[in-house]
Amino acid sequence: MHHVLTPKNSTHRQYEALRALFVGKLDLEDAARRFGHTSGVLRNLRVAVLKQPDRPFFLPDRVQRAHLVIMIGSIRHKALRNNWTSKRSGSGG
């Protein structure tokens, strides 16, 4: 349970700080301090959430997206290469 109360991931810390503001009714300074943010950063996060309340909060991070793009590119490359190889071997040359 300790890992839930003291998140290490920055996105998780942001989420918990915002939750403390909106649900837990902590003031901005306390929530920022508790989750390792400055009050300015947390204020900006709060404004962003209030401006776009329907936006998804947890999105894949850049590394996950990069790995996905590389994986898809690799799969596509192998499929194209296999298609090209099978056409060449089928034509006898």
Long-range contacts (C-beta under 8 A, 24 or more apart in sequence): 7-35, 11-57, 11-58, 11-61, 13-37, 14-45, 15-57, 15-58, 17-42, 17-45, 18-42, 18-45, 18-46, 18-49, 21-46
